[in-house]
Amino acid sequence: MDDLQREPTQWQASGRTMRWYEWLVILLLLALAGGVRATTVYKCTDAAGAIAYQDQACAGEQQTREIALDPIPPPQPSPRYAIDEALRSPGRPIVHSPRRAADEPVSYECRTADGQRFYRHSACPHSIAQNPYASGGSAQRGGRSAGGSVPVSSRRIGRDEACAQMHRAGRIGRSGHEHDEDVSTYERNLGRDPCR
């Protein structure tokens, strides 16, 4: 009795019966091991010409043909394509195309010489009215300066960046925010908001 208490982890074959779940595990392992092998299938043709395939031998009056099936092949690695090999060849750097994806929406950041900055989803205008308060100018003739208009330069940016700039909290302080291409509530309710 002292030997059993001193070493409880050692397997004791004498005096111990196997439990039901141990038998179940052994039977499952044997069943799985039996299915991993090449199989023989029998093609049985009877007198009327009907064909049946089965895993047991055909009856005596049927014509029998034995067909050996190969075991399932192991999985193969993914194919290697020639274009991938050419791009990854040593000594040749991988060149990424600077083009944008065709489905990526594009917006524009528009800047004027007098410091106005605004965002559009369509192309920027060629010129806009000059900011009467830019460069220390005074408001004349109903808020318009005598200068007229200023040219506009544009830069392509992502739609997400343009939407973030148009809707950020401090946009009112940005000179030119009144020229942002923002949609009305009506258009937004109709689902025509390009920022969504």
N, CA and C of each residue as an Amber inpcrd file, in Angstrom:
protein
   588
   0.8060000  -1.1790000   0.0000000   0.0000000   0.0000000   0.0000000
   0.8600000   1.2580000   0.0000000   1.9970000   1.2270000   0.6840000
   2.8940000   2.3720000   0.7300000   3.4900000   2.6730000  -0.6400000
   3.7430000   1.6550000  -1.4700000   4.2950000   1.8700000  -2.8010000
   3.3230000   2.6540000  -3.6770000   2.0200000   2.3730000  -3.5570000
   1.0240000   3.0810000  -4.3530000   0.9210000   4.5380000  -3.9310000
   1.0780000   4.8050000  -2.6580000   0.9720000   6.1790000  -2.1870000
   2.2250000   6.9860000  -2.5130000   3.3650000   6.3660000  -2.5830000
   4.5990000   7.0860000  -2.8690000   4.6980000   7.5020000  -4.3290000
   4.2750000   6.6760000  -5.2640000   4.3790000   6.9810000  -6.6950000
   3.0150000   6.8550000  -7.3570000   2.1610000   7.8660000  -7.2410000
   0.8260000   7.7780000  -7.8240000   0.8250000   7.9730000  -9.3370000
   1.8730000   8.5580000  -9.9200000   1.8740000   8.8050000 -11.3580000
   2.3210000   7.5970000 -12.1630000   2.8950000   6.5900000 -11.5630000
   3.3900000   5.4170000 -12.2850000   2.2100000   4.5260000 -12.6760000
   2.2450000   3.9810000 -13.9020000   1.1790000   3.1080000 -14.4020000
   1.2230000   1.7690000 -13.6830000   0.1110000   1.3730000 -13.1350000
  -0.0050000   0.0990000 -12.4300000  -0.9310000  -0.8010000 -13.2430000
  -0.3950000  -1.8300000 -13.8660000  -1.1980000  -2.7190000 -14.6930000
  -1.9750000  -3.7350000 -13.8730000  -1.4420000  -4.1380000 -12.7790000
  -2.1260000  -5.1650000 -11.9970000  -3.1630000  -4.5300000 -11.0750000
  -4.3290000  -5.1320000 -11.0050000  -5.3630000  -4.6970000 -10.0920000
  -6.1610000  -3.4880000 -10.5630000  -5.9940000  -3.0650000 -11.8080000
  -6.7250000  -1.8970000 -12.2850000  -7.4260000  -2.2620000 -13.5860000
  -8.6890000  -1.9240000 -13.7020000  -9.4130000  -2.1530000 -14.9510000
  -9.5050000  -0.8370000 -15.7180000  -9.6310000  -0.9390000 -17.0330000
  -9.7300000   0.2660000 -17.8680000 -11.1270000   0.8550000 -17.7310000
 -11.1850000   2.1550000 -17.7090000 -12.4670000   2.8530000 -17.5910000
 -13.1210000   2.9170000 -18.9620000 -14.4130000   3.2220000 -18.9950000
 -15.1750000   3.2180000 -20.2570000 -14.6450000   4.2510000 -21.2430000
 -14.2260000   5.4320000 -20.7920000 -13.7520000   6.4530000 -21.7200000
 -12.3830000   6.0990000 -22.2950000 -11.5880000   5.3080000 -21.5690000
 -10.3210000   4.8550000 -22.1240000 -10.5540000   3.8740000 -23.2680000
 -11.5630000   3.0110000 -23.1130000 -11.9220000   2.0900000 -24.1970000
 -12.4190000   2.8720000 -25.4090000 -13.2000000   3.8870000 -25.1560000
 -13.7530000   4.6950000 -26.2420000 -12.6310000   5.3830000 -27.0320000
 -11.6470000   5.9120000 -26.3430000 -10.5210000   6.5700000 -27.0150000
  -9.7530000   5.5740000 -27.8720000  -9.5180000   4.3860000 -27.3550000
  -8.7850000   3.3610000 -28.1140000  -9.5660000   2.9570000 -29.3550000
 -10.8810000   2.7890000 -29.2310000 -11.7000000   2.4200000 -30.3830000
 -11.7180000   3.5260000 -31.4340000 -11.8000000   4.7790000 -31.0110000
 -11.7770000   5.8840000 -31.9700000 -10.4450000   5.9660000 -32.7060000
  -9.3620000   5.7570000 -31.9950000  -8.0520000   5.7840000 -32.6450000
  -7.9000000   4.6450000 -33.6500000  -8.4040000   3.4790000 -33.3160000
  -8.3480000   2.3500000 -34.2560000  -9.2070000   2.6200000 -35.4870000
 -10.3690000   3.2300000 -35.2940000 -11.2370000   3.5390000 -36.4320000
 -10.5830000   4.5710000 -37.3480000  -9.9370000   5.5760000 -36.7640000
  -9.2580000   6.5790000 -37.5830000  -8.0650000   5.9850000 -38.3200000
  -7.3160000   5.1310000 -37.6660000  -6.1530000   4.5130000 -38.3010000
  -6.5680000   3.5820000 -39.4310000  -7.7250000   2.9680000 -39.3260000
  -8.1950000   2.0600000 -40.3770000  -8.5860000   2.7890000 -41.6470000
  -8.9640000   4.0870000 -41.5710000  -9.4030000   4.8260000 -42.7410000
  -8.2780000   5.4570000 -43.5330000  -7.0450000   5.4180000 -43.0620000
  -5.9340000   6.0700000 -43.7290000  -5.1120000   5.0340000 -44.4770000
  -5.6220000   4.6180000 -45.6180000  -4.8860000   3.6510000 -46.4210000
  -5.5080000   3.6170000 -47.8100000  -4.8000000   2.9770000 -48.7410000
  -5.3500000   2.8130000 -50.0830000  -6.5010000   1.8180000 -50.0150000
  -7.5040000   2.0380000 -50.8420000  -8.7050000   1.2250000 -50.7830000
  -8.9280000   0.4940000 -52.0950000  -9.6160000  -0.6380000 -51.9830000
 -10.0180000  -1.3910000 -53.1600000 -11.5300000  -1.2890000 -53.2920000
 -11.9880000  -0.9680000 -54.4990000 -13.4140000  -0.8600000 -54.7880000
 -13.7440000  -1.9160000 -55.8290000 -14.9140000  -2.5160000 -55.6960000
 -15.3570000  -3.5530000 -56.6320000 -16.4300000  -2.9850000 -57.5410000
 -16.2470000  -3.1890000 -58.8590000 -17.2540000  -2.7960000 -59.8400000
 -18.0360000  -4.0560000 -60.1930000 -19.3170000  -4.0590000 -59.8360000
 -20.1680000  -5.2380000 -60.0340000 -21.1710000  -4.9490000 -61.1470000
 -21.2040000  -5.8320000 -62.1480000 -22.1510000  -5.7010000 -63.2560000
 -23.0340000  -6.9350000 -63.2570000 -24.3620000  -6.7130000 -63.1980000
 -25.2780000  -7.8610000 -63.1800000 -25.6910000  -8.2350000 -64.6080000
 -26.5700000  -9.2230000 -64.7580000 -26.9760000  -9.7450000 -66.0630000
 -27.7080000  -8.7010000 -66.8980000 -28.4180000  -7.7460000 -66.2610000
 -29.1640000  -6.7160000 -66.9790000 -28.2580000  -5.5510000 -67.4100000
 -27.0070000  -5.5300000 -66.9600000 -26.0640000  -4.4850000 -67.3290000
 -25.9700000  -3.3440000 -66.3220000 -26.6920000  -3.4560000 -65.1890000
 -26.6190000  -2.4220000 -64.1580000 -25.2730000  -2.5060000 -63.4440000
 -24.6710000  -1.3590000 -63.2160000 -23.3440000  -1.3010000 -62.5890000
 -23.4810000  -0.7330000 -61.1840000 -22.7660000  -1.3670000 -60.2500000
 -22.7360000  -0.8950000 -58.8640000 -21.2970000  -0.9370000 -58.3820000
 -20.9110000   0.0990000 -57.6310000 -19.5820000   0.1410000 -57.0200000
 -19.7540000  -0.0600000 -55.5200000 -18.9440000  -0.9440000 -54.9560000
 -19.0570000  -1.2270000 -53.5260000 -17.7090000  -1.6350000 -52.9660000
 -17.6120000  -1.6000000 -51.6250000 -16.3410000  -1.9320000 -50.9950000
 -16.2390000  -3.4030000 -50.6090000 -17.2770000  -4.1980000 -50.8690000
 -17.2600000  -5.6320000 -50.5850000 -17.3180000  -6.4010000 -51.8950000
 -16.8570000  -7.6510000 -51.8860000 -16.8350000  -8.4660000 -53.0990000
 -18.2590000  -8.6310000 -53.6420000 -18.3530000  -8.7790000 -54.9650000
 -19.6520000  -8.9050000 -55.6120000 -20.2410000 -10.2910000 -55.3520000
 -21.5550000 -10.3970000 -55.5860000 -22.2290000 -11.6920000 -55.4610000
 -21.7420000 -12.6140000 -56.5840000 -21.9860000 -13.9020000 -56.4400000
 -21.4640000 -14.9120000 -57.3640000 -21.9130000 -14.7330000 -58.8010000
 -23.1570000 -14.3090000 -59.0660000 -23.6600000 -14.2000000 -60.4350000
 -23.2820000 -12.8920000 -61.1190000 -22.6810000 -11.9560000 -60.4200000
 -22.3030000 -10.6710000 -61.0010000 -20.8610000 -10.7240000 -61.5160000
 -20.6480000  -9.9440000 -62.5600000 -19.3050000  -9.8370000 -63.1130000
 -18.5230000  -8.8610000 -62.2370000 -17.3150000  -9.2300000 -61.8270000
 -16.5440000  -8.4390000 -60.8630000 -15.2840000  -7.8790000 -61.5010000
 -15.0190000  -6.6200000 -61.2150000 -13.7650000  -5.9840000 -61.6140000
 -13.2360000  -5.2310000 -60.4020000 -12.0040000  -5.4770000 -60.0420000
 -11.4000000  -4.8590000 -58.8670000 -10.6710000  -3.5800000 -59.2830000
 -10.9450000  -2.4660000 -58.5730000 -10.3180000  -1.1820000 -58.8740000
  -9.5810000  -0.7160000 -57.6200000  -8.2830000  -0.4490000 -57.7560000
  -7.4830000   0.0250000 -56.6190000  -7.4530000   1.5480000 -56.6410000
  -7.8290000   2.1560000 -55.5300000  -7.7940000   3.6120000 -55.3970000
  -6.5220000   4.0210000 -54.6580000  -5.8570000   5.0150000 -55.1880000
  -4.6560000   5.5270000 -54.5370000  -5.0430000   6.3370000 -53.3050000
  -4.1660000   6.4010000 -52.3140000  -4.4700000   7.2360000 -51.1510000
  -4.4750000   8.7120000 -51.5420000  -5.0720000   9.5300000 -50.7220000
  -5.1510000  10.9580000 -50.9890000  -3.7420000  11.5430000 -50.9460000
  -3.3620000  12.3100000 -51.9760000  -2.0090000  12.8770000 -51.9800000
  -1.8760000  13.9640000 -50.9110000  -0.6610000  14.1770000 -50.4500000
  -0.4660000  15.2350000 -49.4540000  -0.6810000  16.6070000 -50.0960000
  -1.0260000  17.6120000 -49.3020000  -1.2490000  18.9510000 -49.8720000
   0.0320000  19.5190000 -50.4760000  -0.1240000  20.2270000 -51.5740000
   1.0110000  20.8060000 -52.2860000   1.1500000  22.2790000 -51.9310000
   2.3620000  22.8340000 -52.0320000   2.5280000  24.2710000 -51.7710000
   1.8700000  25.0910000 -52.8710000   1.6080000  26.3460000 -52.5750000
   0.9950000  27.2500000 -53.5500000   1.9090000  27.4080000 -54.7490000
   1.3350000  27.6210000 -55.9400000   2.1760000  27.7810000 -57.1300000
   2.9660000  29.0860000 -57.0710000   4.1090000  29.0830000 -57.7350000
   4.9400000  30.2820000 -57.8170000   4.7990000  30.8290000 -59.2300000
   4.4050000  32.0680000 -59.3340000   4.1530000  32.6690000 -60.6280000
   5.3990000  33.3930000 -61.1330000   5.5430000  33.4360000 -62.4520000
   6.7320000  34.0250000 -63.0590000   6.8470000  35.5000000 -62.7340000
   5.7490000  36.2240000 -62.6810000   5.8170000  37.6600000 -62.4010000
   6.3170000  37.9070000 -60.9870000   5.9190000  37.0550000 -60.0380000
   6.4120000  37.1990000 -58.6720000   7.9150000  36.9320000 -58.6130000
   8.3590000  35.9480000 -59.3450000   9.7790000  35.6180000 -59.3570000
  10.5930000  36.7610000 -59.9650000  10.0750000  37.3680000 -61.0290000
  10.8010000  38.4650000 -61.6770000  10.9070000  39.6680000 -60.7380000
   9.8630000  39.9300000 -59.9810000   9.8820000  41.0590000 -59.0570000
  10.7900000  40.8040000 -57.8690000  10.9280000  39.5390000 -57.4680000
  11.7060000  39.2160000 -56.2780000  13.1180000  38.7430000 -56.6020000
  13.5190000  38.8310000 -57.8560000  14.8610000  38.3610000 -58.2010000
  15.8920000  39.2590000 -57.5250000  17.0220000  38.6770000 -57.0710000
  18.0300000  39.4810000 -56.3760000  18.6270000  40.5350000 -57.2960000
  18.8670000  41.7030000 -56.7500000  19.4540000  42.7910000 -57.5070000
  18.4420000  43.6680000 -58.1960000  17.1830000  43.2750000 -58.2080000
  16.1630000  44.0960000 -58.8530000  15.1930000  44.5740000 -57.7850000
  15.1130000  45.8780000 -57.5660000  14.1940000  46.3770000 -56.5370000
  12.7440000  46.2810000 -57.0080000  11.8660000  46.1260000 -56.0600000
  10.4340000  46.0920000 -56.3700000   9.9590000  47.5290000 -56.5200000
   9.3690000  47.8300000 -57.6650000   8.8940000  49.1780000 -57.9370000
   7.3870000  49.1830000 -57.7690000   6.9300000  50.0540000 -56.8920000
   5.4950000  50.1810000 -56.6840000   4.9600000  51.2780000 -57.5890000
   3.8280000  51.0450000 -58.1630000   3.2170000  52.0100000 -59.0600000
   2.6640000  53.1800000 -58.2510000   2.9300000  54.4130000 -58.6780000
   2.4150000  55.5620000 -57.9380000   0.9420000  55.8330000 -58.2140000
   0.3490000  55.1220000 -59.1640000  -1.0550000  55.3600000 -59.4900000
  -1.9610000  54.9510000 -58.3480000  -3.0680000  55.6450000 -58.2250000
  -4.0690000  55.2960000 -57.2320000  -4.9430000  54.1870000 -57.7900000
  -5.5780000  53.4610000 -56.9020000  -6.5170000  52.4350000 -57.3380000
  -7.6910000  53.1190000 -58.0350000  -8.2420000  52.4600000 -59.0370000
  -9.3160000  53.0690000 -59.8220000 -10.5610000  53.3250000 -58.9810000
 -10.7910000  52.5090000 -57.9820000 -12.0030000  52.6730000 -57.1920000
 -11.8160000  53.5880000 -55.9880000 -10.5900000  54.0990000 -55.7460000
 -10.3510000  54.9890000 -54.6140000 -10.8200000  56.3890000 -54.9770000
 -11.7560000  56.9590000 -54.2090000 -12.2460000  58.2950000 -54.5370000
 -11.1820000  59.3590000 -54.2640000 -11.1720000  60.3750000 -55.1130000
 -10.1820000  61.4320000 -55.0350000 -10.8930000  62.7500000 -54.7740000
 -10.2860000  63.5860000 -53.9280000 -10.7530000  64.9480000 -53.6860000
  -9.5790000  65.8790000 -53.9170000  -9.8100000  67.1820000 -53.7360000
  -8.7790000  68.1690000 -54.0260000  -8.6460000  69.1670000 -52.8830000
  -7.4020000  69.5410000 -52.6120000  -7.1170000  70.6390000 -51.6970000
  -6.8080000  71.8420000 -52.5690000  -7.5760000  72.9110000 -52.4350000
  -7.4180000  74.1060000 -53.2550000  -6.7760000  75.2010000 -52.4110000
  -5.7430000  75.8710000 -52.9550000  -5.0380000  76.9470000 -52.2410000
  -4.9440000  78.1690000 -53.1520000  -5.0750000  79.3310000 -52.5290000
  -4.9400000  80.5780000 -53.2760000  -3.6860000  81.3040000 -52.8220000
  -3.2840000  82.2980000 -53.6120000  -2.0790000  83.0700000 -53.2890000
  -2.2840000  83.9330000 -52.0560000  -3.5390000  84.2840000 -51.7410000
  -3.7770000  85.1400000 -50.5790000  -4.0390000  84.3280000 -49.3070000
  -3.7540000  83.0180000 -49.3150000  -3.8030000  82.2130000 -48.0930000
  -5.0830000  81.4450000 -47.8370000  -6.0380000  81.4890000 -48.7470000
  -7.2680000  80.7230000 -48.5470000  -7.0060000  79.2600000 -48.8880000
  -7.6510000  78.3980000 -48.1220000  -7.5140000  76.9550000 -48.3520000
  -8.8950000  76.3440000 -48.2020000  -9.3100000  75.5540000 -49.2150000
 -10.6130000  74.8870000 -49.1510000 -10.5310000  73.5540000 -49.8700000
 -11.5650000  72.7360000 -49.6920000 -11.5410000  71.3550000 -50.1740000
 -12.7450000  71.1060000 -51.0650000 -12.5070000  70.3660000 -52.1570000
 -13.5520000  70.0270000 -53.1230000 -13.4700000  68.5540000 -53.4780000
 -14.6070000  67.9820000 -53.8350000 -14.6410000  66.6040000 -54.3390000
 -14.5280000  66.5920000 -55.8560000 -14.8860000  67.7100000 -56.4760000
 -14.6730000  67.8700000 -57.9140000 -13.4680000  68.8080000 -58.0880000
 -13.1040000  69.1210000 -59.3040000 -11.9140000  69.9360000 -59.5540000
 -12.0440000  71.3290000 -58.9460000 -10.9110000  71.8990000 -58.5870000
 -10.8910000  73.2550000 -58.0240000 -11.2020000  74.2720000 -59.1260000
 -11.8010000  75.4000000 -58.7570000 -12.0040000  76.4540000 -59.7680000
 -10.6620000  77.0900000 -60.1350000 -10.6170000  77.7700000 -61.2810000
  -9.3700000  78.3980000 -61.7200000  -9.0600000  79.6400000 -60.8970000
 -10.1120000  80.3380000 -60.4390000  -9.9160000  81.5260000 -59.6100000
 -11.1520000  81.7340000 -58.7460000 -10.9480000  82.4600000 -57.6470000
 -12.0570000  82.8230000 -56.7640000 -11.8820000  84.2880000 -56.3730000
 -12.9140000  84.8250000 -55.7500000 -12.8440000  86.2210000 -55.3230000
 -11.7840000  86.3640000 -54.2440000 -11.0670000  87.4720000 -54.3040000
  -9.9990000  87.7120000 -53.3420000 -10.5890000  87.9520000 -51.9600000
  -9.9050000  87.4230000 -50.9450000 -10.3320000  87.6060000 -49.5650000
 -10.0630000  89.0590000 -49.1770000 -11.0940000  89.8200000 -48.8030000
 -10.8870000  91.2370000 -48.5170000 -10.0420000  91.4790000 -47.2720000
  -9.9370000  90.5000000 -46.3930000  -9.2040000  90.6870000 -45.1520000
  -7.8180000  90.0530000 -45.1870000  -7.4480000  89.4680000 -46.3000000
  -6.1270000  88.8350000 -46.4140000  -5.0820000  89.9060000 -46.6630000
  -3.8940000  89.7280000 -46.1840000  -2.7430000  90.6150000 -46.3670000
  -3.0300000  92.0330000 -45.9160000  -3.8640000  92.2120000 -44.8830000
  -4.1170000  93.5270000 -44.3200000  -4.9770000  94.4100000 -45.1960000
  -5.6480000  93.8440000 -46.1980000  -6.5100000  94.6370000 -47.0750000
  -7.7530000  95.1030000 -46.3460000  -8.3570000  96.1320000 -46.8260000
  -9.5730000  96.6510000 -46.1930000 -10.7800000  96.2350000 -47.0130000
 -11.9030000  96.1310000 -46.3530000 -13.1340000  95.7580000 -47.0340000
 -13.6850000  96.9580000 -47.7620000 -13.8640000  96.8180000 -49.0620000
 -14.4160000  97.9050000 -49.8500000 -15.5690000  97.3660000 -50.6790000
 -16.4420000  98.2290000 -51.0490000 -17.5770000  97.8910000 -51.9160000
 -18.3190000  96.6570000 -51.4390000 -18.8970000  96.7080000 -50.2540000
 -19.7340000  95.6250000 -49.7440000 -18.9540000  94.3930000 -49.3740000
 -17.7600000  94.5330000 -48.8710000 -16.9960000  93.3810000 -48.4200000
 -16.0570000  92.8160000 -49.4690000 -16.0380000  93.3680000 -50.6630000
 -15.1320000  92.8910000 -51.7210000 -13.9860000  93.8760000 -51.8800000
 -12.8220000  93.3650000 -52.1160000 -11.6870000  94.2600000 -52.3380000
 -11.6600000  94.6650000 -53.8030000 -10.9370000  95.6760000 -54.0620000
 -10.8770000  96.1820000 -55.4250000 -10.0700000  95.2630000 -56.3310000
  -9.3230000  94.2820000 -55.7520000  -8.4440000  93.4160000 -56.5220000
  -9.1660000  92.4510000 -57.4290000 -10.3580000  92.0320000 -57.1440000
 -11.0950000  91.1080000 -57.9940000 -10.9260000  89.6660000 -57.5930000
 -10.1330000  88.8870000 -58.3590000 -10.0130000  87.4530000 -58.1040000
  -8.5420000  87.0440000 -58.0090000  -8.3470000  85.9020000 -57.3980000
  -7.0040000  85.3460000 -57.2560000  -6.9730000  83.9430000 -57.8600000
  -5.8370000  83.5480000 -58.4310000  -5.7480000  82.1960000 -59.0100000
  -5.7210000  81.1240000 -57.9170000  -6.1610000  79.9230000 -58.3020000
  -6.2470000  78.7900000 -57.3650000  -5.3710000  77.6600000 -57.8800000
  -4.5660000  77.0800000 -56.9940000  -3.7920000  75.8770000 -57.3310000
  -4.4300000  74.6910000 -56.6130000  -4.2790000  73.5090000 -57.1670000
  -4.9350000  72.3380000 -56.5740000  -3.9340000  71.2060000 -56.3810000
  -4.2740000  70.3410000 -55.4220000  -3.4720000  69.1500000 -55.1290000
  -4.4420000  68.0170000 -54.8450000  -4.1890000  66.8530000 -55.4440000
  -5.0490000  65.6790000 -55.1970000  -4.7900000  65.1210000 -53.8080000
  -5.8610000  64.7940000 -53.1110000  -5.7590000  64.1540000 -51.7980000
  -6.8300000  63.0780000 -51.7190000  -6.7600000  62.2720000 -50.7140000
  -7.7640000  61.2230000 -50.5220000  -9.0870000  61.7950000 -50.0420000
 -10.1490000  61.1150000 -50.3710000 -11.4850000  61.5740000 -49.9890000
 -11.6270000  61.6480000 -48.4750000 -11.0600000  60.6840000 -47.7570000
 -11.1690000  60.6840000 -46.2940000 -10.5070000  61.9160000 -45.6850000
  -9.3470000  62.2940000 -46.2150000  -8.6450000  63.4640000 -45.6820000
  -9.4460000  64.7340000 -45.9390000 -10.0060000  64.8750000 -47.1420000
 -10.7960000  66.0640000 -47.4680000 -12.0390000  66.1520000 -46.5780000
 -12.7100000  65.0300000 -46.3690000 -13.9040000  65.0350000 -45.5170000
 -13.5530000  65.3860000 -44.0810000 -12.4080000  64.8810000 -43.6090000
 -11.9900000  65.1950000 -42.2420000 -11.7060000  66.6850000 -42.0910000
 -11.0700000  67.3080000 -43.0770000 -10.7750000  68.7350000 -43.0100000
 -12.0420000  69.5810000 -43.1060000 -13.0060000  69.1600000 -43.9260000
 -14.2410000  69.9290000 -44.0840000 -15.1250000  69.8680000 -42.8480000
 -15.0420000  68.7760000 -42.0930000 -15.9420000  68.6000000 -40.9520000
 -15.2590000  68.7130000 -39.5980000 -13.9980000  69.1090000 -39.5780000
 -13.3200000  69.1980000 -38.2890000 -13.8250000  70.4040000 -37.5140000
 -13.6030000  70.4010000 -36.2250000 -14.1730000  71.4160000 -35.3390000
 -13.6330000  72.8150000 -35.6260000 -12.3840000  72.9860000 -35.9910000
 -11.7990000  74.3100000 -36.1840000 -11.8710000  74.8290000 -37.5960000
 -12.7250000  74.2920000 -38.4230000 -12.7540000  74.7040000 -39.8280000
 -13.2120000  76.1530000 -40.0050000 -14.0190000  76.6780000 -39.0850000
 -14.5180000  78.0370000 -39.2080000 -13.3570000  79.0310000 -39.1630000
 -12.3000000  78.7260000 -38.4420000 -11.1410000  79.6020000 -38.3600000
 -10.2400000  79.5460000 -39.5780000 -10.4630000  78.6050000 -40.4680000
  -9.6240000  78.4640000 -41.6610000 -10.1130000  79.4170000 -42.7350000
  -9.2200000  80.2260000 -43.2610000  -9.5680000  81.1610000 -44.3250000
  -9.8870000  80.3680000 -45.5920000 -11.0660000  80.5390000 -46.1310000
 -11.4930000  79.8460000 -47.3380000 -12.4910000  78.7360000 -47.0690000
 -12.8580000  78.5080000 -45.8080000 -13.7800000  77.4120000 -45.4830000
 -15.1460000  77.5880000 -46.1460000 -15.5040000  78.8270000 -46.4720000
 -16.8140000  79.0620000 -47.0960000 -16.8670000  78.5150000 -48.5250000
 -15.7110000  78.1760000 -49.1060000 -15.6740000  77.6110000 -50.4640000
 -15.6380000  76.0800000 -50.4560000 -15.6540000  75.4540000 -49.2660000
 -15.6590000  73.9920000 -49.1940000 -16.8810000  73.4440000 -49.9290000
 -16.6990000  72.3180000 -50.5910000 -17.8090000  71.6730000 -51.3040000
 -18.5400000  70.7580000 -50.3160000 -19.3940000  71.3330000 -49.5440000
 -20.1570000  70.5910000 -48.5500000 -21.5850000  70.4530000 -49.0630000
 -22.2200000  69.3540000 -48.7870000 -23.5750000  69.1180000 -49.2900000
 -24.5970000  69.6010000 -48.2790000 -25.7920000  69.8830000 -48.7870000
 -26.8750000  70.3420000 -47.9160000 -27.4580000  69.1610000 -47.1420000
 -28.2610000  69.4670000 -46.1560000 -28.9170000  68.4180000 -45.3810000
 -29.8370000  67.5970000 -46.2720000 -30.4890000  68.2540000 -47.2230000
 -31.3800000  67.5670000 -48.1610000 -30.6080000  66.5150000 -48.9650000
 -29.4590000  66.9090000 -49.5230000 -28.6430000  65.9710000 -50.2980000
 -28.1230000  64.8450000 -49.4040000 -27.7470000  65.1860000 -48.1810000
 -27.2420000  64.1810000 -47.2450000 -28.3270000  63.1510000 -46.9240000
 -29.5740000  63.6160000 -46.7560000 -30.6960000  62.7030000 -46.4650000
 -31.0250000  61.8200000 -47.6630000 -30.7360000  62.2840000 -48.8550000
 -30.9670000  61.4700000 -50.0590000 -29.8350000  60.4830000 -50.3080000
 -28.7920000  60.5130000 -49.4760000 -27.6710000  59.5960000 -49.6390000
 -26.6490000  60.0630000 -50.6440000 -26.6090000  61.3640000 -50.9370000
 -25.6780000  61.9060000 -51.9220000 -24.4810000  62.5850000 -51.2890000
 -24.1650000  62.2360000 -50.0700000 -23.0110000  62.8150000 -49.3840000
 -21.7640000  62.0130000 -49.7420000 -20.7930000  62.6030000 -50.4540000
 -19.6020000  61.8390000 -50.8370000 -18.7130000  61.4710000 -49.6540000
 -18.9560000  62.0710000 -48.4980000 -18.1360000  61.7600000 -47.3250000
 -18.6640000  60.5490000 -46.5620000 -19.7220000  59.9350000 -47.0250000
 -20.2410000  58.7440000 -46.3370000 -20.0180000  57.5180000 -47.1570000
